[in-house]
Structures are given as structure tokens and as C-alpha cells.
Amino acid sequence: VVHNRFCHGTCSSYFIPRLRPRKLKLDAMFQSCSVCRPAEWDTVEVKLDCPRKNPKELKRKVIKVKKCKCIALSGNNLESEEDGR
């Protein structure tokens, strides 16, 4: 058993519209988005026992969350501006 944490919470986001009547397109005058996600983590190797399989043991790496926080997102690709361990 891997005792792990997960991130949850409420992070603020804003969208202030700017309507361009000629283009009928809704643009943002200002927007800010953030997401609750791991700010610190470790990579831990775990051993899985599989008695009916060959090999009988498998090793896998999992992420163990240590700390979460609201992190600002950049662009439309939803990649965070911060990334750390």
C-alpha cells in the first residue's frame, strides 16, 4: 500500500470580457486561471507482487504528493508556469 495525498481545493480564476461587435468574437480583456496541483512531490519505486504472473514481481514508479498549492496556468495549453519538487 502506498499512502499518498491528492490535491484538492478552490483556486480563483477570472475572465473579464471585451466584446468586439464587428468580429462577433468574445475576447478577454483580462483573464487569470489557477489550478490546485502538486507543488512538491517525490518519485517512489514500489514493488508489486504478482504470484500468478511471470515475473512474479514488478517494479513501478509512482508520484507521492508532498505539498499542494494554487499554481497559475499560462496560455491555452494549460501548462503551469511553475513546476518543482
C-alpha positions in Angstrom: 0.0 0.0 0.0 1.3 3.4 -0.9 0.0 6.1 1.4 -0.4 9.1 -0.8 -2.1 12.5 -0.8 -4.0 14.2 -3.5 -4.6 17.9 -4.3 -8.0 19.5 -3.8 -9.2 22.9 -3.1 -10.5 26.1 -4.7 -8.3 28.4 -6.7 -9.5 31.6 -8.2 -10.0 32.3 -11.8 -11.2 35.5 -13.6 -12.4 36.4 -17.1 -13.3 40.0 -17.9 -14.9 40.1 -21.3 -14.2 42.5 -24.1 -16.8 42.1 -26.9 -15.7 43.1 -30.4 -19.0 43.8 -32.1 -17.6 43.8 -35.7 -16.0 40.4 -35.3 -18.7 39.0 -33.1 -15.9 37.4 -31.1 -15.7 37.3 -27.3 -12.1 38.2 -26.2 -10.7 38.6 -22.8 -9.8 42.0 -21.6 -8.1 40.1 -18.7 -8.1 36.5 -17.6 -6.3 34.6 -14.9 -6.6 31.0 -14.1 -5.0 28.8 -11.5 -5.3 25.2 -10.5 -4.7 23.2 -7.3 -1.9 20.8 -8.1 1.3 19.3 -6.5 4.0 21.8 -5.7 6.3 19.3 -4.2 6.5 15.6 -4.7 8.8 12.5 -4.7 9.1 9.7 -7.2 8.8 6.4 -5.3 9.5 3.0 -6.6 7.1 0.3 -5.5 7.2 -3.4 -5.8 4.1 -5.2 -6.9 3.7 -8.9 -6.0 2.1 -10.9 -8.8 2.2 -14.5 -7.7 0.3 -15.8 -10.8 2.4 -13.9 -13.4 5.9 -14.3 -14.7 7.9 -12.4 -13.5 6.3 -12.7 -10.1 7.4 -9.2 -9.2 7.0 -5.9 -11.0 8.6 -2.5 -10.1 6.7 0.7 -10.9 7.4 4.3 -10.2 4.6 6.5 -8.7 4.5 10.1 -7.7 4.0 10.7 -4.0 2.5 14.2 -3.3 4.1 16.2 -0.5 2.6 19.6 -0.9 -0.2 21.3 -3.0 -0.9 24.9 -3.9 -2.7 27.1 -6.4 -0.5 27.5 -9.5 -1.2 29.9 -12.3 -1.8 28.5 -15.8 -0.3 30.0 -18.9 -1.7 30.1 -22.4 -4.4 27.8 -23.7 -2.4 24.7 -23.3 -3.0 24.5 -19.5 0.7 24.0 -18.7 1.7 25.5 -15.4 4.2 28.3 -15.1 5.8 26.7 -12.1 7.0 23.1 -11.7 9.0 21.9 -8.8 10.0 19.3 -6.4 
